[in-house]
Amino acid sequence: MKRISTFFLFLFFSIIVKSQEPVKNNNAIVVKGVIFSKVKETLLDAGFFIDQQNAEDGTIITKQKGFCECPNKDFYQLIYYIRVKDSVATIRGKFSSAVQLNLLNNHKNTDDKDDFSEVLYWKDKKSSYHYLFGIMTEFSKSLMGSSIEFKTL
């Protein structure tokens, strides 16, 4: 009897904790059951540097971090914009769109955050959007929250 109840408890827990799948143009990941200090600690442990933070408002903006050792590694520069409120973290990201322009028109890459595009979920696995949204999803899972949802904000 104990094995059966343990099995159903495990099955029920798996269903509750399992995150939904993202759909095209989702631009935010919502992680429930986390606190500001845990998010900040996880970012630092993942090698991110904090550009701006405000514990009172629950906001964190990271500095650029690259994810590619390819010839055009600036293309995969990612900045996180995170808001933690009431044990819920909303995670959004931007990547360098100036580098995309550089590939097409020889524009100079800048560090201006206004030159960055929002990371959106695309189903096309060869797109930089899909690749970077996957990195954001893995980071979200590393927070070990109670649930993860994908949203368009």
C-alpha positions as CSV (number, residue, x, y, z in Angstrom):
1,M,0.0,0.0,0.0
2,K,2.9,2.4,0.8
3,R,4.5,1.8,-2.6
4,I,1.2,2.7,-4.4
5,S,0.7,5.9,-2.4
6,T,4.4,6.9,-2.9
7,F,4.0,6.3,-6.7
8,F,0.9,8.4,-6.9
9,L,2.5,11.1,-4.8
10,F,5.5,11.1,-7.2
11,L,3.2,11.2,-10.2
12,F,1.2,14.1,-8.8
13,F,4.3,16.0,-7.9
14,S,5.8,15.5,-11.4
15,I,2.6,16.8,-13.0
16,I,2.5,19.9,-10.8
17,V,6.2,20.8,-11.1
18,K,6.5,20.1,-14.8
19,S,6.8,23.3,-16.7
20,Q,4.7,24.1,-19.8
21,E,6.3,24.4,-23.2
22,P,7.0,27.8,-24.7
23,V,5.1,29.0,-27.7
24,K,6.3,31.3,-30.5
25,N,7.0,34.9,-29.4
26,N,7.0,34.2,-25.6
27,N,9.4,36.8,-24.2
28,A,9.3,36.1,-20.5
29,I,9.9,33.2,-18.2
30,V,8.1,33.2,-14.8
31,V,9.6,31.2,-12.0
32,K,7.5,30.7,-8.9
33,G,8.9,30.0,-5.5
34,V,12.2,31.9,-5.5
35,I,13.6,34.9,-3.6
36,F,15.8,37.8,-4.7
37,S,18.9,36.6,-3.0
38,K,18.6,33.1,-4.6
39,V,18.3,34.6,-8.1
40,K,21.3,36.9,-7.5
41,E,23.4,34.1,-6.1
42,T,22.5,31.8,-9.0
43,L,23.4,34.5,-11.6
44,L,26.8,35.0,-9.9
45,D,27.5,31.3,-9.7
46,A,26.7,31.1,-13.5
47,G,29.4,33.6,-14.2
48,F,27.2,36.7,-14.7
49,F,28.1,40.1,-13.4
50,I,25.5,42.4,-12.0
51,D,25.2,45.7,-13.8
52,Q,22.3,47.1,-11.7
53,Q,20.4,45.8,-8.8
54,N,17.8,47.0,-6.4
55,A,16.7,44.6,-3.6
56,E,13.9,46.9,-2.6
57,D,12.3,46.9,-6.0
58,G,13.5,43.3,-6.7
59,T,15.2,44.2,-10.0
60,I,18.4,42.9,-11.5
61,I,20.1,43.8,-14.8
62,T,23.2,41.8,-15.7
63,K,26.2,42.8,-17.8
64,Q,26.6,41.2,-21.2
65,K,27.7,37.6,-21.2
66,G,28.8,35.7,-24.2
67,F,27.8,32.1,-25.0
68,C,29.7,31.2,-28.1
69,E,33.3,30.5,-28.9
70,C,32.5,30.9,-32.6
71,P,34.2,33.6,-34.9
72,N,31.3,36.0,-34.3
73,K,31.0,35.4,-30.6
74,D,29.6,38.9,-29.9
75,F,26.4,37.7,-31.6
76,Y,25.5,35.7,-28.5
77,Q,25.9,38.4,-25.9
78,L,23.0,38.1,-23.5
79,I,21.7,40.5,-20.8
80,Y,19.1,39.4,-18.3
81,Y,16.4,41.7,-17.0
82,I,14.9,40.1,-13.9
83,R,12.1,41.2,-11.5
84,V,11.5,39.3,-8.3
85,K,8.3,40.1,-6.4
86,D,6.3,38.0,-4.0
87,S,8.5,34.9,-4.6
88,V,8.0,35.1,-8.3
89,A,10.9,35.9,-10.7
90,T,10.1,37.3,-14.2
91,I,13.0,36.8,-16.5
92,R,13.5,38.5,-19.8
93,G,16.6,38.9,-22.0
94,K,18.1,40.9,-24.7
95,F,20.9,40.1,-27.2
96,S,23.0,42.2,-29.5
97,S,21.0,43.1,-32.6
98,A,23.8,45.5,-33.7
99,V,25.8,42.4,-34.4
100,Q,23.0,41.1,-36.6
101,L,23.2,44.4,-38.5
102,N,27.0,44.1,-38.7
103,L,26.6,40.7,-40.4
104,L,24.4,42.3,-43.0
105,N,25.6,45.9,-43.4
106,N,29.0,46.2,-41.8
107,H,27.6,48.3,-38.9
108,K,29.9,48.8,-35.9
109,N,28.9,46.8,-32.8
110,T,28.3,48.9,-29.7
111,D,27.7,48.2,-26.1
112,D,24.6,50.4,-26.0
113,K,21.8,48.4,-24.6
114,D,19.4,50.2,-27.0
115,D,21.2,48.3,-29.8
116,F,20.0,45.0,-28.3
117,S,16.9,43.0,-29.3
118,E,14.5,41.2,-27.0
119,V,14.9,37.5,-26.8
120,L,11.8,35.7,-28.1
121,Y,11.0,32.0,-28.4
122,W,11.2,30.8,-32.0
123,K,10.6,27.2,-32.9
124,D,13.3,27.4,-35.5
125,K,16.2,25.6,-33.8
126,K,18.8,27.3,-36.0
127,S,17.8,30.8,-34.9
128,S,19.7,32.8,-32.4
129,Y,16.4,33.6,-30.6
130,H,15.8,29.9,-30.0
131,Y,19.3,29.3,-28.9
132,L,19.3,32.2,-26.4
133,F,15.8,31.4,-25.1
134,G,17.0,27.9,-24.4
135,I,19.9,29.4,-22.3
136,M,17.4,31.5,-20.4
137,T,15.2,28.4,-19.8
138,E,18.2,26.4,-18.4
139,F,19.0,29.3,-16.1
140,S,15.4,29.5,-15.0
141,K,15.5,25.8,-14.2
142,S,18.7,26.2,-12.2
143,L,16.7,28.5,-9.8
144,M,14.9,25.3,-8.5
145,G,11.6,27.1,-8.2
146,S,8.3,25.4,-7.7
147,S,7.1,26.0,-11.3
148,I,8.1,27.6,-14.6
149,E,5.7,29.3,-17.0
150,F,6.4,31.0,-20.4
151,K,4.6,34.2,-21.2
152,T,4.3,37.0,-23.7
153,L,4.5,40.3,-21.8
